[in-house]
Amino acid sequence: MDKSMLGDLDGLPEEDKMRMAAMIDQLQIRDSLRMYNSLVERCFTDCVDTFRRKNLDKQEESCVRRCAEKFLKHSMRVGMRFAELNQGVATPD
């Protein structure tokens, strides 16, 4: 976890900071797993039509590759845009 995320927690006891860091780590892992599961479900549903063989055919493999690339590019762009918006928000002190 990025320690700068805990910068606003300077007034907390060390034990609470550690607890918060662990919670943030768990949330990041959960979000990563959700994104991965969403990617797999979407690309499988869109690209795999039949279960004729245990391996993907060339068309299915190409579709899955394009789907995954689009999904990841979209997710990265959304994350970047979210970060841009958060930087523009003034924090009241």
Phi, psi and omega per residue, in radians:
M1 nan 2.562 3.115
D2 -1.305 2.058 -3.082
K3 -1.154 -0.366 3.112
S4 -1.150 -0.333 3.107
M5 -1.184 -0.375 -3.123
L6 -1.665 0.130 -3.081
G7 -0.993 -0.623 -3.118
D8 -1.405 0.002 -3.078
L9 -1.818 0.353 -3.075
D10 -1.002 -0.519 -3.096
G11 -1.383 -0.138 -3.112
L12 -1.471 2.676 3.028
P13 -1.120 2.703 -3.087
E14 -0.997 -0.654 3.141
E15 -1.089 -0.730 3.118
D16 -1.187 -0.645 3.082
K17 -1.072 -0.744 3.131
M18 -1.122 -0.712 3.107
R19 -1.099 -0.754 3.118
M20 -1.127 -0.718 3.120
A21 -1.077 -0.727 3.129
A22 -1.138 -0.711 3.119
M23 -1.125 -0.724 3.125
I24 -1.127 -0.731 3.098
D25 -1.044 -0.777 3.129
Q26 -1.092 -0.723 3.112
L27 -1.122 -0.698 3.115
Q28 -1.142 -0.706 3.101
I29 -1.128 -0.795 3.127
R30 -1.037 -0.765 -3.141
D31 -1.149 -0.663 3.098
S32 -1.115 -0.747 3.117
L33 -1.148 -0.686 3.089
R34 -1.081 -0.761 3.136
M35 -1.102 -0.777 3.128
Y36 -1.073 -0.817 3.141
N37 -1.095 -0.691 3.101
S38 -1.109 -0.739 3.104
L39 -1.052 -0.872 -3.111
V40 -1.075 -0.817 -3.110
E41 -1.100 -0.812 -3.102
R42 -1.120 -0.858 -3.080
C43 -1.199 -0.653 3.098
F44 -1.114 -0.810 -3.125
T45 -1.088 -0.717 -3.092
D46 -1.331 -0.528 -2.923
C47 -1.915 -0.483 -3.057
V48 -1.758 2.056 -3.062
D49 -1.712 -0.666 -3.066
T50 -2.394 2.993 3.094
F51 -2.055 0.880 -3.107
R52 -1.189 -0.616 -3.113
R53 -2.499 2.930 -3.073
K54 -1.337 -0.345 3.118
N55 -1.835 2.683 3.070
L56 -1.251 2.517 3.015
D57 -1.416 3.043 -3.036
K58 -1.024 -0.738 -3.124
Q59 -1.125 -0.795 3.121
E60 -1.116 -0.753 -3.138
E61 -1.077 -0.754 3.114
S62 -1.117 -0.726 3.133
C63 -1.107 -0.797 -3.136
V64 -1.090 -0.721 3.134
R65 -1.101 -0.829 3.117
R66 -1.093 -0.752 -3.134
C67 -1.067 -0.816 -3.131
A68 -1.117 -0.749 3.121
E69 -1.070 -0.783 3.126
K70 -1.104 -0.766 -3.121
F71 -1.072 -0.814 -3.110
L72 -1.185 -0.710 3.087
K73 -1.083 -0.735 3.117
H74 -1.107 -0.800 -3.134
S75 -1.087 -0.717 3.116
M76 -1.133 -0.728 -3.133
R77 -1.141 -0.730 3.105
V78 -1.090 -0.757 3.113
G79 -1.081 -0.742 3.118
M80 -1.127 -0.741 3.135
R81 -1.132 -0.719 3.105
F82 -1.056 -0.761 3.117
A83 -1.108 -0.711 3.114
E84 -1.071 -0.752 -3.139
L85 -1.163 -0.682 3.136
N86 -1.164 -0.591 3.116
Q87 -1.175 -0.511 -3.118
G88 -1.408 -0.214 -3.111
V89 -1.429 2.178 3.109
A90 -1.373 2.406 3.108
T91 -1.706 2.211 3.127
P92 -1.270 2.244 3.125
D93 -1.974 nan nan
